[in-house]
Amino acid sequence: MVEGLRILVTGGTFDKDYDMINGRLFFDRTHLPEMLEHGRCTLPIVFEQVMLKDSLDLTDDDRATIVDRCRLAEERRLVITHGTDTMVQTAHTLAAATLEKTVVLTGAMIPYRFGTSSDGFFNLGAALSFAQLLAPGVYVAMNGRYFPYDDVRKNRETGFFEALSEGPAAAR
C-alpha cells in the first residue's frame, strides 16, 4: 500500500450549492480542491470524485461502489466526504468489508458555499488529521471529534454527532 492519503468524494451537504432563484440546494461540482488550496494543505493527497449525491438518495449499489473504491485505493488512509443523514449507515457498510485501512467519514451540516457559517472546512481538517493518526478501522469525524463507526449517531434535535456510549471512551 502507498503512504499518503486519498479523499473520496460522495456528495452530501458538503458539496451543495444554493440556487437563489429557486431556493434549493443542488450539486454542480465538488469544492474539495478549492478547500484544500484555501487551507494551504501540504499533505500528499489523491483526490477522487466517486459521486455527488445527497446521502438520503444513496442506494445499496452506491454503498457497494464506495466500498469498492476504498478497497481499490492504494493508500492505507482514506477520508470520505459524505452526507450526514446516512453517514453512519455507510460507515457500518465499510466496517463490514474489513478493509484493513483507516477510513474516516466526514461531512457538513451547512454547505461550504455558505462561507464562514459552514462547518465543512473545520470537519475536513479534523478528518484529515484523524486519518493520519488513528489505527485501521472506520470512523466518523464531526464537530472536532472522532467516533468509531459503531459508537456514533447523528442527534437530529441538536444537529451534532454524539457517542452512543457514555463515560471516558465517549469523550474522544
Phi, psi and omega in degrees: 000157185265140171288164184108191188218144176242135173253124175255123181264128177240349179118222183086179181304328177319313189253011181280149172249167182245126176270103185293332182286314182264353178066038181228157175269145181207168177257133173243306180200167176281150179259003186301312179302318178296319180295317180295321178294313180295329179278359180055041182290129179246008177294146172285104185239134169259132185249132180221120175271113181274316179193168172232092183225150169291138185295336176292342179263358180291140178252173174299324177296321177298317179295323176296322177296318179298315177300314180300317180296324176292315181297320182282342181297135178285335183285149177272344185237123186230141170242134179241122172275137192205152173292147187283337186294325181236020180302316182295322178299315178295323178300318178296319178298317179295319180297322180295338181280351181040071187278343184058038177225165173267117183238122181239120176265140177214166180198201181213148174271336181232130183304145176305324181298344180279004174078218188294348177279349180282140174270357184299317182298314180296314182295323178297313179300317179296317181297319178297319178293311181299321181299330179282336190252333186280153176291162177308138182156184181241131186224159171245131178241112179213147173059033178079006181236161171239151182223136170299148186306330185261012179223048182208150172210156172270121177276108185286346177278321183263337183081014179243156173271146182213158178287147174284326182275170177238165177102190186301324181295335182283349184265042181287000000 
